[in-house]
Amino acid sequence: MKAVAIKAFGGPEGLAVIDLPDPVPGPEQVLITTEAIGIGGADGQIRRGELAAYGFKEGHVLGGEVAGTVAAVGDGVDPSWVGRRVWGFTGLGGGYAEQAVASAETIVPLPADLSAIDAMTIGSPGKVAHFSLAHAHFKPGESVLVRGAAGSIGIMTIQLAAQAGASTVAVTTSSAERGVRLRELGATHVLDRSGKSPDAPATYDVIIDIVSGPDMPSFFARLNPNGRLVAVGFLAGPPPADFGMELFKEFQKSRSFATFSAFTVAKADWRAVQAEQFAAASRGELRMVVHEVLPLEQAQEAHRAMDSGEVFGRIVLTP
């Protein structure tokens, strides 16, 4: 089969199309013939070598999630899964390929009228958006700011917060054009990347931060008393080592900070949430935003677009 691997850490030119033996599912695994492959921010970080300390090496096949048809199952898996269309989590690799192995405990069946490409816009982003709001103890009537809202996680967070009864759903983004599109998805206020806007509220109950980076500490001042900032990514890198001092400067406001990773969510819980989100999408209750669909062989081009920071929604690869 064809797959895309990291030939050399660094820029997108370090990705290469290679031939690999067809994978075989092990115990409690399924083999999926891929129809759509999601590209995420973590893929770029792995490709650049930023996560090498976690064991990623050159030769690694990128890709954490796929949608397609179950072609085979390993020992201990119900054979009735064969032939069914599913979303599957491949871990932090193996997805950029014509076939991919996923743990059976992660697969979620797709509604008949939901395309694999549309499923990719919801999959992991929808799960992260849902559970990050829960991690922030968000309640209806509270105000929410989504920092870095134009990506797939941000777009899902906007929709879920609005549908759950947020009083305000503000966003930070890079352009007025993007702001218009984010308003169409449920945003009530648009701020620039620094958090400035002439008409937006000064503070919020919850901030979902997909960006992190050196500017993250300045957003603690944008929290209401008892406000919560949850970092769900670090696309701009980690915050400064002393970022917690910003919280201590206004200790009496009881503001708090947390990180969130979907790896801490029980598989049964995430499958239940994803199944409901896929059903909601098939009913037209969630908007799927695809920036571009590219063939697997153009993974380099997909990563160049992602690195440019101009992607709105999600880029999806097809084999």
HELIX and SHEET records of a PDB file:
HELIX    1   1 PRO A   12  GLY A   14  5                                   3    
HELIX    2   2 GLY A   41  ARG A   48  1                                   8    
HELIX    3   3 ALA A   52  TYR A   54  5                                   3    
HELIX    4   4 PRO A   79  TRP A   81  5                                   3    
HELIX    5   5 ALA A  104  THR A  106  5                                   3    
HELIX    6   6 ALA A  116  HIS A  135  1                                  20    
HELIX    7   7 SER A  152  GLN A  163  1                                  12    
HELIX    8   8 ALA A  176  GLU A  184  1                                   9    
HELIX    9   9 MET A  216  ARG A  222  5                                   7    
HELIX   10  10 MET A  245  LYS A  249  1                                   5    
HELIX   11  11 PHE A  251  LYS A  253  5                                   3    
HELIX   12  12 ALA A  262  THR A  264  5                                   3    
HELIX   13  13 LYS A  267  SER A  282  1                                  16    
HELIX   14  14 LEU A  296  GLN A  298  5                                   3    
HELIX   15  15 ALA A  299  SER A  308  1                                  10    
SHEET    1   A 2 LYS A   2  ILE A   6  0                                        
SHEET    2   A 2 LEU A  15  ASP A  19 -1                                        
SHEET    1   B 5 GLN A  99  SER A 103  0                                        
SHEET    2   B 5 GLN A  29  GLY A  38 -1                                        
SHEET    3   B 5 GLU A  65  VAL A  73 -1                                        
SHEET    4   B 5 ARG A  85  PHE A  89 -1                                        
SHEET    5   B 5 VAL A 108  PRO A 109 -1                                        
SHEET    1   C 4 GLN A  99  SER A 103  0                                        
SHEET    2   C 4 GLN A  29  GLY A  38 -1                                        
SHEET    3   C 4 ARG A 314  THR A 318 -1                                        
SHEET    4   C 4 VAL A 290  PRO A 295  1                                        
SHEET    1   D 6 HIS A 189  LEU A 191  0                                        
SHEET    2   D 6 THR A 168  THR A 172  1                                        
SHEET    3   D 6 SER A 143  ARG A 147  1                                        
SHEET    4   D 6 TYR A 204  ASP A 209  1                                        
SHEET    5   D 6 LEU A 223  ALA A 231  1                                        
SHEET    6   D 6 SER A 256  THR A 259  1                                        
END                                                                             
